[in-house]
Amino acid sequence: MSVFMPLLNLYSSFSTSTSAATSPMAVPTLLPHHPYSKSSSLLLCSPPQPSPSSSSSSSSSLPFARISSLSISRPNHWRSLAPVVRASLSAVESRATSGGEGEKKLLLEVNDLTAVIAESKQEILKGVNLTIYEGEIHAVMGKNGSGKSTFSKVLVGHPDYEVTGGSVVFKGENLLEMEPEERSLAGLFMSFQSPIEIPGVSNIDFLNMAYNARRRKLGLPELGPIEFYAYIFPKLDLVNMKTDFLNRNVNEGFSGGERKRNEILQLAVLGADLSILDEIDSGLDVDALRDVAKAVNGLLTPKNSVLMITHYLRLLEFIKPSYIHVIEDGKIVKTGDISIAKHLEKEGYKTISAA
């Protein structure tokens, strides 16, 4: 399987210019993608969760994201490509599949992971243990404040948290020694639960730049507009999105369901070995949830895996988990099958704590 460059869905801290759409605009140059990089060559694409010490974050200024700018002109060629793409689907690049059969490989191994809030030194993770093999779907459930989202952020290298102990091995490498963008390049994708807008940057430009940056990193030729349109076009059906979404600015004016579909479209375009999905079901009606779940299921292969964070049984009825883990007070206290979620739905977390 080739190396994938996920969008971890934290949008960059470039300013929202009020200049006309046809004038040059600054967008991030990239290694897609990691939002927390010390590097200046990243495309950042979705919001962070509020830090433990703040109640909200600005859509136009995220101080921990460091990026450089690349001036480009907003192209008009995307609107005229629909007739061409239907004749060009033979040029669609399919994602490489791993050859050979055999036992499933260990993808992620977390041992006694502990972490604190970087600023206050308050301990959040108090010894998390988790093992994920290729082709598995893991769900993490727990009360608010139990450490679910912190765990996912620590895996991708969020600077608000500091690892104080334990180990994390991803695909045979020490994940904790990697810079955030290196984790991304190694095959991590993270989708946050509240994607924000990027005014002035269309979806098609955003994804085209991200995908071509990944290809450059792999030493592959970039795809031109027609080739990329042909690559992305069939993926729109997967997430039940119309082609006009590609010409709209990233998440600008999108409903909650459209934003979540857009997140999964990014995953479909860029791919990942391990996708971390933080409450993708939040704010979705039944139809939107069904569409998002169908798209996630359509992206699963025997070689990639998913780690989902959720509060609700309904998501797990659409995306069937291999294992469910209950996290409490910074530790995984119970692991089992779908019956755990059904029990929580009826009885709540008190009975789990008492067990």
VEXLUMZA-393107 format. One record per residue (C-alpha): residue number from 1; x, y, z. Coordinates in steps of 0.02 Angstrom, whole numbers, plus 32768, in hexadecimal, padded with zeros to 4 digits. Each point is the difference from the previous one (the first is absolute). Example, Ala and Ser with C-alpha at 12.3 -4.5 7.8 and 13.67 -1.06 7.14 Angstrom:
(drenti 1,(8267,7F1F,8186));
(drenti 2,(8045,80AC,7FDF));
//
This chain:
(drenti 1,(8000,8000,8000));
(drenti 2,(8042,80A9,7FD3));
(drenti 3,(8021,8088,8080));
(drenti 4,(7F67,806C,8019));
(drenti 5,(7FF6,80B5,8033));
(drenti 6,(7F62,801D,8060));
(drenti 7,(7FAE,80A5,8021));
(drenti 8,(7FEF,8008,80BC));
(drenti 9,(7F7E,8084,7FE8));
(drenti 10,(803F,8094,805E));
(drenti 11,(7FF1,809A,7F97));
(drenti 12,(8094,8071,7FF1));
(drenti 13,(801C,80A9,804D));
(drenti 14,(8006,8064,7F61));
(drenti 15,(7F95,809E,8002));
(drenti 16,(7F59,8009,7FA8));
(drenti 17,(8021,8084,7F7B));
(drenti 18,(7F71,8067,7FBC));
(drenti 19,(8050,8015,7F56));
(drenti 20,(7FA1,7FCF,7F64));
(drenti 21,(7FFB,7F47,7FD4));
(drenti 22,(805C,801E,7F5E));
(drenti 23,(8095,8055,8051));
(drenti 24,(8097,7F9E,803E));
(drenti 25,(7FE3,7FB3,80AA));
(drenti 26,(8074,7FB7,8082));
(drenti 27,(7FE7,7F49,8029));
(drenti 28,(8071,7F8C,8061));
(drenti 29,(8088,7FA1,7FAA));
(drenti 30,(7FFD,7F50,803B));
(drenti 31,(8037,7F5B,8031));
(drenti 32,(7F52,7FC3,801E));
(drenti 33,(7FE3,7FFF,8082));
(drenti 34,(801A,801B,80B5));
(drenti 35,(7FB9,8091,805F));
(drenti 36,(807C,8004,808C));
(drenti 37,(80A3,8000,7FA2));
(drenti 38,(809A,8065,8026));
(drenti 39,(8020,7FFD,7F46));
(drenti 40,(7FC9,8090,7F92));
(drenti 41,(7FC6,7F95,7F6F));
(drenti 42,(7F56,7FBD,8030));
(drenti 43,(7F4D,8004,7FC7));
(drenti 44,(7F92,8004,8098));
(drenti 45,(7F4D,7FDC,7FF4));
(drenti 46,(7F88,7FEF,8091));
(drenti 47,(7FE4,804A,80A8));
(drenti 48,(8055,7FCE,80A1));
(drenti 49,(7F95,7FD9,8094));
(drenti 50,(8000,808F,807B));
(drenti 51,(8096,7FF5,8071));
(drenti 52,(7FD9,7FD2,80B4));
(drenti 53,(801B,80B3,8034));
(drenti 54,(7F96,8056,7F7D));
(drenti 55,(7F4A,7FFC,7FCE));
(drenti 56,(800D,8027,7F48));
(drenti 57,(8079,8014,7F70));
(drenti 58,(8005,807C,7F73));
(drenti 59,(7FE7,7FC3,7F50));
(drenti 60,(8080,807C,7FC0));
(drenti 61,(808B,7FED,807F));
(drenti 62,(8044,7F5F,8046));
(drenti 63,(80A4,8031,8054));
(drenti 64,(8050,7F54,8007));
(drenti 65,(7FF5,7FE5,7F44));
(drenti 66,(809B,803D,7FA6));
(drenti 67,(7FF3,800B,7F45));
(drenti 68,(804B,805A,7F6D));
(drenti 69,(7F9B,8049,7F72));
(drenti 70,(7FF9,7FDF,7F47));
(drenti 71,(7FAC,8082,7F92));
(drenti 72,(7F90,7FB8,7F7B));
(drenti 73,(7F70,803F,7F98));
(drenti 74,(7F57,7FB1,8016));
(drenti 75,(7FE9,7F96,7F63));
(drenti 76,(7F5F,7FFE,7F9E));
(drenti 77,(8026,7F60,7FA0));
(drenti 78,(7FAC,7F8A,807C));
(drenti 79,(7F50,8035,7FCF));
(drenti 80,(8017,7FC6,7F4D));
(drenti 81,(8049,7F55,8022));
(drenti 82,(7F65,7F96,8021));
(drenti 83,(7FE6,7FCE,7F48));
(drenti 84,(80B9,7FDA,7FEE));
(drenti 85,(800F,7F97,809C));
(drenti 86,(7F80,7F82,7FC6));
(drenti 87,(8071,7FDD,7F6D));
(drenti 88,(8098,7FFD,806F));
(drenti 89,(7FD0,7F85,8087));
(drenti 90,(8078,7F83,7FB8));
(drenti 91,(8088,8074,8040));
(drenti 92,(7FC4,7FF4,80B2));
(drenti 93,(808C,7FCC,8071));
(drenti 94,(7FCE,7F72,8073));
(drenti 95,(804F,7FF4,80A9));
(drenti 96,(8087,7F7B,8009));
(drenti 97,(7FD2,7F60,805A));
(drenti 98,(8074,7F95,8062));
(drenti 99,(802C,7F5A,7FB3));
(drenti 100,(8010,7F5A,8051));
(drenti 101,(7F97,7FA7,807F));
(drenti 102,(8025,7FC7,80AF));
(drenti 103,(7FE7,8031,80B3));
(drenti 104,(7FC4,80AD,802C));
(drenti 105,(808A,8077,802C));
(drenti 106,(8008,8065,809F));
(drenti 107,(7FD6,80B4,7FD5));
(drenti 108,(7FFC,805D,80A6));
(drenti 109,(803B,7FCC,80AC));
(drenti 110,(7FE8,8074,8095));
(drenti 111,(804B,7FCE,80A7));
(drenti 112,(7FE3,805B,80A5));
(drenti 113,(7FEF,80A9,7FAB));
(drenti 114,(7FF8,8092,8078));
(drenti 115,(7FED,80B8,7FD3));
(drenti 116,(7FDF,80A8,804F));
(drenti 117,(7FBE,80A7,7FC6));
(drenti 118,(809D,805A,7FC9));
(drenti 119,(7FD6,80A5,8054));
(drenti 120,(7FB6,7FCA,80A6));
(drenti 121,(8054,7F55,8010));
(drenti 122,(7F58,7FB5,802E));
(drenti 123,(8006,7F46,7FDF));
(drenti 124,(7F7D,7FC3,7F85));
(drenti 125,(803D,7F58,7FBE));
(drenti 126,(8032,7F8B,808C));
(drenti 127,(803B,7F62,7FAB));
(drenti 128,(7FA4,7FDC,7F5D));
(drenti 129,(801D,7F57,7FAE));
(drenti 130,(7FBE,7FD7,7F52));
(drenti 131,(802F,7F8E,7F70));
(drenti 132,(7FBD,8013,7F4F));
(drenti 133,(8022,7F88,7F70));
(drenti 134,(7FE3,801D,7F48));
(drenti 135,(7F4B,7FF4,7FC9));
(drenti 136,(7FB6,8022,80AC));
(drenti 137,(7F81,8081,8038));
(drenti 138,(8012,803B,80B4));
(drenti 139,(7F86,8071,805A));
(drenti 140,(8029,8063,809D));
(drenti 141,(7F71,8035,8071));
(drenti 142,(7FFC,805B,80A4));
(drenti 143,(7FB6,8090,8061));
(drenti 144,(802D,80B3,7FDA));
(drenti 145,(80AA,8027,8049));
(drenti 146,(8038,7F4B,8008));
(drenti 147,(8092,801A,7F88));
(drenti 148,(7FBB,7FC5,7F58));
(drenti 149,(802B,8098,7F97));
(drenti 150,(80A1,801D,805F));
(drenti 151,(8038,7F51,7FD1));
(drenti 152,(7FE1,8021,7F48));
(drenti 153,(8059,80A8,8005));
(drenti 154,(8097,7FB5,8056));
(drenti 155,(800C,7F7E,7F75));
(drenti 156,(800C,8088,7F7C));
(drenti 157,(8074,8071,8064));
(drenti 158,(7F92,8090,803C));
(drenti 159,(8070,807F,805B));
(drenti 160,(7F7F,801E,8089));
(drenti 161,(8032,7F59,804A));
(drenti 162,(80A4,7FBA,803F));
(drenti 163,(8026,7F46,8006));
(drenti 164,(804A,7FD1,80A9));
(drenti 165,(8010,7F44,7FF0));
(drenti 166,(7FDC,7F63,7F9E));
(drenti 167,(801C,7FD6,7F4A));
(drenti 168,(7FA4,8008,7F5A));
(drenti 169,(803B,7F96,7F6D));
(drenti 170,(7FAF,801F,7F56));
(drenti 171,(802C,7F8C,7F70));
(drenti 172,(809D,7FCA,805C));
(drenti 173,(803F,80B1,8024));
(drenti 174,(8003,8067,809E));
(drenti 175,(7F71,8079,7FE2));
(drenti 176,(8030,8071,8091));
(drenti 177,(80A8,8028,7FB1));
(drenti 178,(7FAE,803E,7F60));
(drenti 179,(7FD3,80B3,7FDC));
(drenti 180,(7F46,8017,7FE0));
(drenti 181,(8016,800B,7F43));
(drenti 182,(8068,7F61,8003));
(drenti 183,(7F70,7FA7,8056));
(drenti 184,(7F8F,803F,7F77));
(drenti 185,(8076,7FC2,7F79));
(drenti 186,(800A,7F58,8058));
(drenti 187,(7F45,7FE8,7FE6));
(drenti 188,(7F9A,8056,8087));
(drenti 189,(7F61,8060,7FD8));
(drenti 190,(7F9A,805C,8081));
(drenti 191,(7F53,8048,7FEA));
(drenti 192,(7FC6,8078,8086));
(drenti 193,(7F4B,8012,802E));
(drenti 194,(7FE7,80B9,7FD5));
(drenti 195,(8051,802D,7F58));
(drenti 196,(8009,80BB,7FE1));
(drenti 197,(8000,806B,7F64));
(drenti 198,(808F,803B,7F92));
(drenti 199,(7FBD,8096,7FA1));
(drenti 200,(8053,801E,7F58));
(drenti 201,(803C,7F4F,7FE2));
(drenti 202,(7F95,7F89,7F9A));
(drenti 203,(7FF3,7F49,8028));
(drenti 204,(8049,7FCC,7F58));
(drenti 205,(8099,8070,8012));
(drenti 206,(8019,7FCB,80B4));
(drenti 207,(7FFA,7F47,7FDA));
(drenti 208,(8064,800F,7F5F));
(drenti 209,(808F,8059,8059));
(drenti 210,(7FFD,7F83,808F));
(drenti 211,(8000,7F6A,7F8E));
(drenti 212,(8089,8043,7F91));
(drenti 213,(806C,8029,8097));
(drenti 214,(7FF1,7F4A,8034));
(drenti 215,(8031,7FC9,7F52));
(drenti 216,(8096,8074,8001));
(drenti 217,(8039,7FB6,80A4));
(drenti 218,(7FF5,7F52,7FB4));
(drenti 219,(8060,8036,7F65));
(drenti 220,(7F67,7FF1,7F90));
(drenti 221,(7FC9,807C,7F7B));
(drenti 222,(7F77,8079,802F));
(drenti 223,(7F52,7FF0,7FB7));
(drenti 224,(7FBF,808D,7F94));
(drenti 225,(7F4F,8043,8012));
(drenti 226,(7FAD,7F84,7F89));
(drenti 227,(805E,7F6B,8047));
(drenti 228,(7FD8,8031,80B2));
(drenti 229,(7F49,801E,7FD7));
(drenti 230,(7FFB,7F52,7FB7));
(drenti 231,(8050,7FBC,809F));
(drenti 232,(7F88,8056,8077));
(drenti 233,(7F60,7FF5,7F9A));
(drenti 234,(7FCF,7F4C,802D));
(drenti 235,(8025,8022,80B8));
(drenti 236,(7F72,807F,8007));
(drenti 237,(7F81,7F74,7FEF));
(drenti 238,(8050,7FA8,8093));
(drenti 239,(7FD3,8090,8074));
(drenti 240,(7F60,8032,7FA4));
(drenti 241,(8041,80AB,7FD0));
(drenti 242,(7FD5,8060,7F62));
(drenti 243,(8088,8044,7F8F));
(drenti 244,(7FD4,80B4,802C));
(drenti 245,(8048,7FE2,80AE));
(drenti 246,(80AC,7FFE,7FB0));
(drenti 247,(7FEE,80B5,7FC8));
(drenti 248,(7FC4,803E,80A9));
(drenti 249,(8079,8043,8081));
(drenti 250,(8036,7F80,8080));
(drenti 251,(7F6B,7FE5,8075));
(drenti 252,(7FC0,80B2,7FE3));
(drenti 253,(7F44,7FFC,8015));
(drenti 254,(8001,7F43,8013));
(drenti 255,(7F84,7FA9,8071));
(drenti 256,(803F,7F8C,8087));
(drenti 257,(7FE1,7F69,7F93));
(drenti 258,(8058,804F,7F6B));
(drenti 259,(8098,8028,806A));
(drenti 260,(800C,7F4D,803C));
(drenti 261,(7FEE,7FC0,7F4F));
(drenti 262,(808A,8078,7FCD));
(drenti 263,(8070,7FB8,8088));
(drenti 264,(7FE7,7F51,7FBD));
(drenti 265,(801D,803D,7F4E));
(drenti 266,(80AB,803E,803A));
(drenti 267,(8022,7F54,8048));
(drenti 268,(7FC8,7FAE,7F5D));
(drenti 269,(8074,806F,7F9A));
(drenti 270,(8099,7FF3,806F));
(drenti 271,(7FEA,7F57,8052));
(drenti 272,(8047,7FC0,80A5));
(drenti 273,(803E,7F64,8054));
(drenti 274,(7FAD,8033,80A2));
(drenti 275,(7F6E,807B,8001));
(drenti 276,(7FD5,8052,80A5));
(drenti 277,(7F4D,803E,7FFA));
(drenti 278,(7FCE,806E,8092));
(drenti 279,(7F43,8000,8011));
(drenti 280,(7FD7,8002,7F48));
(drenti 281,(7F4C,7FDD,8033));
(drenti 282,(7FEA,80A0,8064));
(drenti 283,(7F7C,8074,7FB9));
(drenti 284,(7FC9,7F89,7F76));
(drenti 285,(7F4F,7FCB,7FD8));
(drenti 286,(7FDF,7F4A,7FD6));
(drenti 287,(8013,8018,7F44));
(drenti 288,(80A4,805E,800E));
(drenti 289,(8043,7F81,807C));
(drenti 290,(7FD3,7F74,7F89));
(drenti 291,(805C,8057,7F72));
(drenti 292,(809C,8020,8068));
(drenti 293,(8002,7F4F,8044));
(drenti 294,(7FE9,7FB7,7F53));
(drenti 295,(8094,8066,7FC2));
(drenti 296,(806F,7FC8,8090));
(drenti 297,(7FCF,7F4B,7FE2));
(drenti 298,(8026,8015,7F47));
(drenti 299,(80B2,8038,8028));
(drenti 300,(8027,7F6B,8070));
(drenti 301,(8078,7F7C,7FC0));
(drenti 302,(8056,7F6B,8054));
(drenti 303,(8099,8070,8012));
(drenti 304,(7FBE,809E,8051));
(drenti 305,(7FAB,801F,80A6));
(drenti 306,(7F8E,807C,8057));
(drenti 307,(8000,8045,80B1));
(drenti 308,(7F58,8053,8025));
(drenti 309,(7FD1,806B,8094));
(drenti 310,(7F45,8005,8022));
(drenti 311,(7F7D,800F,8086));
(drenti 312,(7F75,7FA7,7FA5));
(drenti 313,(7FCD,7F51,7FCE));
(drenti 314,(7FB1,803D,7F5F));
(drenti 315,(80A9,801E,7FAA));
(drenti 316,(8039,7F52,802F));
(drenti 317,(7F66,7FB6,7FAF));
(drenti 318,(803A,8048,7F5A));
(drenti 319,(80BD,7FE7,8013));
(drenti 320,(8014,7F58,8054));
(drenti 321,(8091,8004,807C));
(drenti 322,(8078,7F70,801C));
(drenti 323,(8016,803B,80B4));
(drenti 324,(7FB6,8081,8073));
(drenti 325,(806A,804F,8089));
(drenti 326,(7FBD,8063,8093));
(drenti 327,(8075,8085,8041));
(drenti 328,(7FEC,8046,80AF));
(drenti 329,(8070,8077,805E));
(drenti 330,(8089,7FF3,7F7E));
(drenti 331,(8004,7F42,7FF3));
(drenti 332,(7FA9,7F7C,7F97));
(drenti 333,(7F9D,7FA0,8083));
(drenti 334,(7F9D,7F89,7F93));
(drenti 335,(800E,7FB3,7F53));
(drenti 336,(7F80,7F96,7FA7));
(drenti 337,(7F87,7FF6,7F6E));
(drenti 338,(7F63,805E,7FCD));
(drenti 339,(7FA7,7FC1,809C));
(drenti 340,(8061,8081,8066));
(drenti 341,(7FB3,808F,7F9D));
(drenti 342,(7F53,7FB3,8011));
(drenti 343,(8019,7FF2,80BB));
(drenti 344,(8039,80B5,800D));
(drenti 345,(7F69,8038,7F9C));
(drenti 346,(7F8D,7FB2,8080));
(drenti 347,(805E,800D,80A4));
(drenti 348,(8080,808C,7FEC));
(drenti 349,(80B3,8003,803E));
(drenti 350,(7FDD,7FE4,80B8));
(drenti 351,(7FF0,7F45,7FEA));
(drenti 352,(80A3,7FFA,7F9E));
(drenti 353,(805A,805F,808B));
(drenti 354,(7FB9,7F8D,8084));
(drenti 355,(802F,7F61,7FA2));
//
